[in-house]
Amino acid sequence: MKPVVVFSTLTIALAVAAPFAHAQSAAAADPIATLVGQLDLEKYKATIKSLTRFGDRRQGTERNRQALDWIEAQLKSYGCSNTERLQYQYTQPAPDAPAAKRAPGIPSGGAGGPAGQGGSTLFGNRAAIGVNTDPLRQPDATLRALNAEQTPVGTSQRENVYCTKVGTRHPEEMYIVSAHMDGIGFGEAANDDGSGTALVMELARIFSAPGVQTERTIRFALWNNEETGLNGATAYAMQRKDMQGIESPKGSGKYPEPKWLGLIQHDMMLWDHGMPIAKLDAAGKPVLDAKGQPVYVSPPEQRREADVNIEYQSVSQQAEGSAKLAWAFRAANDKYASNYPAAVGFHMTNTDSTPFMDLVPSISLRENERGQQIGAGWNPNWHQPTDVYAAYSDKDFLLGLNAAQTTLAGVAQLAGASIKR
C-alpha cells in the first residue's frame, strides 16, 4: 500500500506545482496581462461606494477633509507608503460676488454646428446641462443632511493627496496618474468624480502589490478644487514644475519631483448611454417644452457601442507628444481591455490635465468627449442630485473598469512594469 500512497502524494504535488509554474511563466511572458487581471469589478464598485459615504465631497467642507483622510489611509494600506499632501490657498467668493474674469479659453468650434468647449462642435440632439445649487432638490433626507455644510467664504488652506511608486531604474522620471476627488451638486458624486478617483486608487493598489516593479516612477494624485476651476491641479503644477528631475539631497538617489513624462487624468467614467433621445408621454408622443421644442433625455441603458474617450488638446504646446500618448493608450485598450473600445479625440478641455498640457504630454480619459458630448447633455447626472451610486448598473461600472484596464496597461508599458516572484 505504501507505493500507492507515495505515488498519490507525488501526483498531488505535481498537480499543485503545475498551475503555479504556469502562472510564473505567464507573468514572465506578459506581466501586463497579469496586472490587468488583478482589476476586479466588485473591488472597483466597493471603492466608489466607500467614497459616496462622504456625500458630494465639496471642497472646503469637513466631508471633503474626511474623504482626503480616508483616501490617504487607503493608499497607505495598499503599500503605497510614499504618501504626501500638497497645500495651497483658495479663496471662496461670496455667493453674490460678481463672477471672476477668466483668461481667454481655447477657441470654440462651431463651423458645422453650435460651438462646444475645447474647440469642439455640437451635433445632434441636445439635453439641458447645468449645476444644481439647490440642496432641496435632493430627495434623500440623510444625504441632504450630509451635504448641508457649504464652503466657507474667504481664503483658507486646501490640500491634494498623492502617493508615489518609485522606479527601480529611472527614479528621476515619472508618469502622473490622476483624478479629482471633490464634487458638487448635492448628490454622492459617485460618477463625478468617484469613478475616476476609484480608478486611480485601484491602480495604486495593484502597482503597490509585493513583487510589482516599474523602471520609472509613477505618482497617483487626487486633486482637490477641480469643480472651482482646476485649482488643486494648477497649484501642484505651479509649485513643482521647476523642481523636476532635481536630486535632493545631492547624491541620495532621491528625486522629490521626478521629471514629468506624461500626465494621465481621469474624470467621470461610468455613463455612455449615447445621444439624448426624445422624451415620450404616455401616448407615445414627444414631450414639448414651453417653446414647443422636443425635450431630449438620456437613454436608460448603457449602449453596447459605448467607449472610453481619450482626449488631448491639439492647440497645446505639447500637442505632438500628447497625441502620441493618446494613441499609445488606444493601442493598450485594443490589446488589454475586456468589453469596451477606446476612441481618441483632440478637444481636451475643462479637466485637471489642462494646467499641465503646455508643460508635458497630457491626456484625459472620460466616459464621453467633454466638449462635444457631455457639453450637449449626454450625461443627465452630471452635477445633479441624481449622481448617486444607485443610479448606475453593472454595465455602467464595467465601462469604468475598462478605462482602468486601459490606463493600467498603458502606464505599465510606458513605465516598464514587471513582476518579481
C-alpha positions in Angstrom: 0.0 0.0 0.0 2.9 2.4 0.6 3.9 2.8 -3.0 0.3 3.8 -3.8 0.5 6.4 -1.0 3.8 7.8 -2.3 2.5 7.9 -5.9 -0.7 9.8 -4.8 1.4 12.3 -2.8 3.7 12.9 -5.8 0.7 13.2 -8.1 -0.9 15.8 -5.8 2.4 17.7 -5.6 2.8 17.8 -9.3 -0.8 18.9 -9.7 -0.3 21.8 -7.4 3.1 22.8 -8.8 2.0 22.8 -12.4 -0.5 25.7 -12.2 2.0 27.7 -10.1 4.7 27.2 -12.7 2.3 28.1 -15.4 1.3 31.3 -13.6 5.0 32.2 -13.2 5.6 31.5 -16.9 2.5 33.6 -17.9 3.7 36.5 -15.6 7.1 36.4 -17.2 5.7 36.2 -20.7 3.3 39.1 -20.2 3.3 40.8 -16.8 0.9 43.5 -18.1 -1.8 41.0 -18.7 -1.2 39.6 -15.2 -1.5 43.1 -13.7 -4.7 43.9 -15.7 -6.1 40.7 -14.5 -5.9 41.9 -10.9 -8.6 44.5 -11.6 -11.9 43.4 -10.3 -15.4 44.9 -10.9 -16.6 44.3 -7.3 -13.5 46.0 -5.8 -13.8 48.9 -8.1 -17.5 49.3 -7.2 -16.7 49.0 -3.5 -14.2 51.8 -3.7 -16.7 54.1 -5.4 -19.3 53.1 -2.8 -16.9 54.0 0.1 -16.3 57.4 -1.4 -20.0 58.1 -1.5 -20.1 57.9 2.3 -18.7 61.5 2.2 -21.5 62.9 0.1 -20.5 65.2 -2.8 -17.1 66.0 -1.1 -17.5 69.7 -1.8 -14.2 71.5 -1.4 -13.6 73.4 1.8 -16.0 71.3 3.9 -15.5 68.7 6.6 -16.8 65.9 4.4 -14.1 66.9 1.9 -11.4 66.7 4.6 -12.7 63.4 5.8 -12.6 62.0 2.3 -9.0 63.1 1.9 -8.1 61.3 5.2 -9.8 58.2 4.0 -8.1 58.2 0.6 -4.7 58.7 2.2 -5.3 55.8 4.7 -6.4 53.5 1.8 -3.3 54.4 -0.2 -1.1 53.5 2.7 -3.0 50.3 3.3 -2.2 49.3 -0.3 1.5 49.6 0.4 1.8 53.0 -1.5 3.5 54.3 1.6 5.2 57.3 0.0 2.1 59.4 0.6 2.2 63.2 0.7 0.0 66.2 0.7 0.4 69.5 -1.2 -1.1 72.6 0.5 -2.3 75.7 -1.3 -4.6 78.6 -0.6 -8.0 79.0 -2.2 -10.4 82.0 -1.9 -14.1 81.2 -1.9 -16.1 84.2 -3.2 -19.3 85.3 -1.6 -22.5 83.9 -3.2 -23.4 87.4 -4.5 -19.9 88.3 -5.7 -19.5 89.1 -9.4 -18.1 86.3 -11.5 -14.3 86.4 -11.8 -12.9 87.3 -15.2 -11.3 84.2 -16.8 -8.4 84.2 -19.2 -9.3 83.6 -22.9 -10.0 79.9 -23.4 -9.4 77.5 -26.2 -11.1 78.6 -29.4 -14.5 77.1 -29.9 -15.6 75.0 -32.8 -18.9 75.6 -34.5 -18.2 75.6 -38.2 -20.7 72.8 -38.8 -23.0 73.4 -35.8 -23.2 75.1 -32.4 -19.8 75.8 -30.8 -18.7 73.5 -28.0 -15.9 73.8 -25.4 -12.3 73.0 -26.1 -12.7 73.7 -29.9 -15.4 71.1 -30.4 -18.7 71.4 -32.3 -22.0 70.2 -31.0 -24.0 67.9 -33.3 -27.4 66.1 -32.9 -29.9 66.2 -30.1 -29.1 68.2 -27.1 -30.3 67.9 -23.5 -30.2 70.5 -20.7 -27.0 70.9 -18.7 -26.1 72.9 -15.6 -25.0 72.7 -12.0 -27.6 72.1 -9.2 -27.2 74.6 -6.5 -30.4 73.8 -4.6 -30.0 71.3 -1.7 -33.8 70.8 -1.5 -33.7 69.0 -4.9 -32.0 66.1 -3.1 -35.0 63.9 -2.1 -32.9 61.7 0.3 -33.1 63.4 3.7 -30.0 61.7 5.0 -27.9 62.7 2.1 -29.3 66.2 2.2 -28.1 66.5 5.8 -24.7 65.1 4.9 -24.3 67.7 2.2 -25.7 70.6 4.3 -22.3 72.3 5.1 -21.3 74.8 2.5 -17.8 76.0 1.6 -16.9 79.0 3.9 -16.4 82.3 2.2 -12.9 83.7 2.3 -9.3 82.4 1.9 -8.2 79.1 3.5 -6.0 76.2 3.0 -6.8 73.3 0.7 -4.9 70.0 0.1 -4.2 67.5 -2.6 -3.1 64.0 -1.6 -0.8 61.7 -3.7 1.4 58.6 -3.3 4.4 57.5 -5.3 5.7 54.2 -6.8 9.5 54.8 -7.1 11.1 53.5 -10.3 13.9 50.9 -9.9 15.9 52.0 -12.9 14.9 55.6 -13.6 13.5 57.1 -10.3 14.2 60.5 -11.8 11.5 60.1 -14.4 7.7 60.0 -13.7 4.2 59.5 -15.1 1.4 61.1 -13.2 -1.9 59.2 -13.0 -4.6 61.4 -11.6 -8.3 62.2 -10.9 -10.2 64.8 -8.9 -11.8 63.8 -5.6 -14.2 66.8 -5.0 -17.7 67.1 -6.4 -20.7 69.3 -6.4 -24.5 69.1 -7.0 -25.8 67.7 -3.6 -25.6 64.1 -4.7 -22.9 61.5 -3.8 -20.5 62.4 -6.6 -20.4 58.7 -7.4 -19.5 59.3 -11.1 -18.1 62.8 -10.9 -15.6 62.0 -9.7 -15.9 58.9 -7.5 -15.4 56.8 -10.6 -12.1 58.5 -11.6 -10.8 58.6 -8.0 -11.6 54.9 -7.5 -9.8 54.1 -10.8 -6.6 55.8 -9.7 -6.8 54.2 -6.2 -7.3 50.7 -7.8 -4.2 51.3 -9.9 -2.2 52.4 -6.9 -3.3 49.2 -5.1 -2.1 46.9 -8.0 1.2 48.7 -8.7 2.0 48.7 -5.0 1.5 44.9 -4.6 4.5 42.9 -3.4 6.7 41.9 -6.3 5.5 44.6 -8.7 8.3 46.8 -10.0 8.4 49.6 -12.5 11.6 51.0 -14.1 10.1 54.5 -14.0 8.3 56.3 -11.2 4.5 56.6 -11.1 2.7 59.1 -9.0 -1.0 58.6 -8.1 -2.6 62.0 -7.5 -6.0 63.0 -6.3 -6.7 66.7 -7.0 -8.9 69.0 -5.0 -10.9 72.0 -6.2 -11.4 70.7 -9.7 -15.0 72.0 -9.6 -14.0 75.5 -8.8 -11.6 75.9 -11.7 -8.8 73.2 -11.6 -7.3 75.0 -8.6 -5.7 71.9 -7.0 -4.0 70.7 -10.1 -2.9 74.2 -11.0 -1.3 74.6 -7.6 0.6 71.4 -8.0 1.8 72.3 -11.5 2.9 75.8 -10.5 4.6 74.8 -7.2 6.5 71.8 -8.5 7.3 72.3 -12.2 10.7 73.9 -11.5 11.6 71.0 -9.1 11.6 68.4 -11.9 14.5 66.0 -12.0 16.5 67.6 -9.2 18.2 65.1 -6.9 17.7 66.0 -3.2 19.8 65.6 -1.1 22.6 65.6 -3.8 23.9 62.0 -4.2 21.0 60.4 -2.4 19.3 59.0 -5.5 16.1 60.6 -4.3 14.0 62.9 -6.5 11.2 64.7 -4.7 9.7 65.7 -8.1 10.9 63.4 -10.9 10.9 64.7 -14.5 7.3 64.6 -15.9 7.0 62.2 -18.8 3.2 62.2 -19.1 0.0 63.3 -17.3 -3.0 60.9 -17.5 -6.1 62.5 -16.0 -9.4 60.7 -15.3 -12.8 62.2 -14.8 -16.3 60.8 -14.8 -16.1 57.2 -16.2 -19.4 55.5 -16.0 -22.1 56.8 -18.3 -22.1 56.4 -22.1 -25.7 55.8 -22.9 -25.5 57.7 -26.2 -27.0 60.8 -27.7 -30.2 62.0 -25.9 -33.5 60.8 -27.4 -36.9 62.4 -27.5 -38.9 62.1 -24.3 -42.3 60.4 -24.9 -45.6 60.8 -23.0 -47.9 58.0 -22.0 -49.4 58.1 -25.5 -46.0 57.7 -27.1 -45.9 61.2 -28.4 -42.8 63.6 -28.0 -43.0 65.8 -24.9 -42.5 69.5 -25.8 -41.0 72.3 -23.8 -42.5 75.8 -23.3 -41.2 76.8 -26.7 -42.8 73.9 -28.4 -39.5 72.1 -28.9 -38.9 68.4 -28.2 -37.5 67.5 -24.7 -34.5 65.2 -25.0 -33.4 62.7 -22.3 -30.7 60.1 -22.0 -31.4 56.5 -23.0 -31.8 54.4 -19.8 -29.3 51.6 -20.7 -25.6 51.7 -21.3 -25.2 51.3 -25.1 -23.3 48.3 -26.4 -21.1 50.6 -28.5 -20.0 52.7 -25.5 -16.3 53.6 -25.5 -13.6 55.1 -23.3 -12.8 58.6 -24.7 -9.1 59.5 -24.7 -8.6 63.2 -25.4 -5.6 65.5 -25.9 -5.6 69.2 -26.8 -4.5 70.0 -30.4 -3.6 73.6 -29.7 -1.4 72.9 -26.6 2.4 73.3 -26.7 2.8 69.6 -26.2 0.2 68.5 -28.8 2.5 66.2 -30.7 3.7 64.3 -27.6 0.1 64.3 -26.2 -1.2 62.8 -29.5 1.4 60.0 -29.3 0.5 59.3 -25.7 -3.2 59.2 -26.6 -2.6 56.7 -29.4 -0.4 54.6 -27.1 -3.3 54.3 -24.7 -5.7 53.4 -27.6 -3.4 50.6 -28.5 -3.3 49.4 -24.9 -7.0 49.3 -24.9 -7.1 47.3 -28.1 -4.8 44.7 -26.5 -5.9 44.5 -22.9 -9.5 45.9 -22.3 -12.2 43.3 -22.0 -15.5 44.9 -23.0 -15.4 48.4 -24.4 -13.1 50.0 -27.0 -11.4 53.4 -26.8 -11.7 56.5 -29.1 -9.2 59.3 -29.5 -10.2 63.0 -29.7 -8.3 66.3 -29.8 -10.5 68.7 -27.9 -9.4 68.0 -24.3 -11.0 70.7 -22.1 -12.3 71.5 -18.6 -10.2 68.9 -16.8 -7.2 68.8 -14.5 -4.8 67.9 -17.3 -5.3 71.5 -18.7 -2.7 73.1 -16.3 -0.1 70.5 -17.4 -0.8 70.4 -21.2 1.8 73.1 -22.2 4.4 71.5 -19.8 4.2 67.8 -20.5 2.3 65.4 -22.8 -1.2 65.2 -21.3 -4.3 63.3 -21.9 -7.7 62.9 -20.3 -9.9 59.8 -20.1 -13.7 60.1 -19.7 -16.9 58.3 -20.5 -17.7 60.8 -23.3 -16.0 63.7 -25.1 -16.1 66.6 -22.7 -16.9 69.4 -25.2 -19.0 67.7 -27.9 -20.9 65.1 -25.9 -21.0 66.0 -22.2 -21.5 69.6 -23.2 -24.5 68.5 -25.2 -26.2 66.8 -22.2 -25.2 63.2 -22.8 -25.0 62.6 -19.0 -28.1 63.6 -17.1 -26.5 63.1 -13.7 -23.6 65.5 -14.3 -23.5 67.9 -11.3 -27.0 66.8 -10.3 -28.6 65.3 -7.1 -29.0 62.1 -9.2 -25.3 61.4 -9.2 -25.6 58.6 -6.6 -24.3 55.1 -6.5 -27.7 53.6 -7.0 -28.1 55.4 -10.4 -25.6 53.1 -12.1 -25.8 49.5 -13.2 -23.0 46.9 -13.6 -22.9 47.8 -17.3 -22.0 51.4 -16.3 -19.4 50.3 -13.7 -17.9 48.0 -16.3 -17.2 50.9 -18.6 -15.2 52.5 -15.7 -13.3 49.2 -15.2 -12.4 49.1 -18.9 -11.0 52.6 -18.5 -8.9 51.3 -15.6 -7.7 48.4 -17.8 -6.7 50.9 -20.5 -4.7 53.1 -18.2 -3.1 50.3 -16.2 -1.9 48.6 -19.4 -0.8 51.9 -20.9 1.1 53.1 -17.9 2.6 49.6 -17.2 4.1 49.6 -20.7 5.5 53.1 -20.5 6.9 52.7 -17.0 8.4 49.3 -17.7 6.4 47.2 -15.2 7.5 43.7 -14.2 6.6 41.1 -11.6 9.3 39.6 -9.5 8.4 36.4 -7.7 
